[in-house]
Amino acid sequence: MTERLSKFGYVVSRVFSTWISCYNSAFNFLFYLPCGGETSFRRRCFKFASLAAGDSILDVCCGAGELTSVIARQGLTGQVFGVDISESALDLARRKTPRIPATFLRASADCLPFDSSRFDKCFVSFGLHHMGGKQRRRTLIEIHRILAPKGTLYVIDYNLPESGLRRLTAVAFTKLDESKEAYQMLQSRSLTNEIRKARFQIERRDLACQGIIQLLEMVKM
Ligand SMILES: C[S@@+](CC[C@H](N)C(=O)[O-])C[C@H]1O[C@@H](n2cnc3c(N)ncnc32)[C@H](O)[C@@H]1O
C-alpha cells in the first residue's frame, strides 16, 4: 500500500512539475513575445547598461541566472556575482551555466554578504516586485551600501502604462500571475519615490514589451 501510495505520489509530483515547467515556459514565451523573445529581451537589458571592462557586477534576485549569464558571457573581466534567496533557483543557475565566470550565492537582497562599496554595477531584474514595501526599501538601501561611489543600479520591472489595452495587460499579468506585492507596487507607482529616498538619482528610463516593462538606470548619490 505504502509502495503504491509513494508511486502515486511520485507520478503526481512528476506530472505537477512537468505541468509547472510547461506553464512557466508558456508564460515566458507569451510574456517576452512582444520583445522578440526572452533572449533578445535579456540582450536588450545588457545593452541598456553601460558596463565597462573590469566592472565588478552584482545581479540581485538573480533567479536561474538568465541575466547574470548574459552579463558574464561578455567577458568584461571584472567579477560577476548572482544572489538569490532560493537555493533551488541557484542550483538551476549553476547547472545551466557551468562554464560561465559567475559566482552564485544564497542571500537575502536586504542583507547582502559583501563589503560596502564593493560593486561598480548592480542589477535587480523582476526582483523588487516580489517584496513588500518595507523590504523593498531595505533592499534599495542595502544596494546603495554595496555600490561604489557613483556606482550604478539597473532596475528592470513592471511598468503601468497610462491607459488602454497595455495597461489592462500589465494589471492582468501582475494580478493573475504575480504576488499581491507586485500588484500593489504597480498600482501605487511607489518605486520611483522609493528609489529617490534610497539616495539614487534616476538617469535614464526605457520602456520595453509595449510599455509593460521599464528599464531604469540610476546612480548612487
Ligand atoms: C521573477 S524571479 C526573477 C529572476 C531573474 N532576475 C530574472 O530576471 O528572470 C524573482 C527572484 O527573486 C528572488 N527573490 C525574491 N525575494 C528575494 C529576496 N528577499 N532576496 C533575494 N532574492 C529574492 C526569488 O527567489 C526569485 O528567484
PDBQT file of the ligand as one rigid body, heavy atoms in Angstrom, charges set to zero:
ROOT
HETATM    1  C1  LIG A 301      10.798  36.572 -11.095  1.00  0.00    +0.000 C 
HETATM    2  S1  LIG A 301      12.308  35.966 -10.447  1.00  0.00    +0.000 S 
HETATM    3  C2  LIG A 301      13.448  36.942 -11.378  1.00  0.00    +0.000 C 
HETATM    4  C3  LIG A 301      14.688  36.194 -11.684  1.00  0.00    +0.000 C 
HETATM    5  C4  LIG A 301      15.672  36.896 -12.614  1.00  0.00    +0.000 C 
HETATM    6  N1  LIG A 301      16.263  38.068 -12.020  1.00  0.00    +0.000 N 
HETATM    7  C5  LIG A 301      15.039  37.230 -13.944  1.00  0.00    +0.000 C 
HETATM    8  O1  LIG A 301      15.148  38.365 -14.398  1.00  0.00    +0.000 OA
HETATM    9  O2  LIG A 301      14.440  36.319 -14.540  1.00  0.00    +0.000 OA
HETATM   10  C6  LIG A 301      12.420  36.690  -8.831  1.00  0.00    +0.000 C 
HETATM   11  C7  LIG A 301      13.528  36.110  -7.991  1.00  0.00    +0.000 C 
HETATM   12  O3  LIG A 301      13.656  36.931  -6.831  1.00  0.00    +0.000 OA
HETATM   13  C8  LIG A 301      14.028  36.092  -5.758  1.00  0.00    +0.000 C 
HETATM   14  N2  LIG A 301      13.752  36.803  -4.501  1.00  0.00    +0.000 N 
HETATM   15  C9  LIG A 301      12.559  37.216  -4.025  1.00  0.00    +0.000 A 
HETATM   16  N3  LIG A 301      12.716  37.845  -2.848  1.00  0.00    +0.000 NA
HETATM   17  C10 LIG A 301      14.046  37.842  -2.586  1.00  0.00    +0.000 A 
HETATM   18  C11 LIG A 301      14.846  38.350  -1.521  1.00  0.00    +0.000 A 
HETATM   19  N4  LIG A 301      14.312  38.978  -0.484  1.00  0.00    +0.000 N 
HETATM   20  N5  LIG A 301      16.179  38.179  -1.571  1.00  0.00    +0.000 NA
HETATM   21  C12 LIG A 301      16.754  37.531  -2.620  1.00  0.00    +0.000 A 
HETATM   22  N6  LIG A 301      16.048  37.017  -3.659  1.00  0.00    +0.000 NA
HETATM   23  C13 LIG A 301      14.711  37.175  -3.639  1.00  0.00    +0.000 A 
HETATM   24  C14 LIG A 301      13.192  34.841  -5.970  1.00  0.00    +0.000 C 
HETATM   25  O4  LIG A 301      13.739  33.730  -5.299  1.00  0.00    +0.000 OA
HETATM   26  C15 LIG A 301      13.247  34.700  -7.493  1.00  0.00    +0.000 C 
HETATM   27  O5  LIG A 301      14.284  33.845  -7.904  1.00  0.00    +0.000 OA
ENDROOT
TORSDOF 0
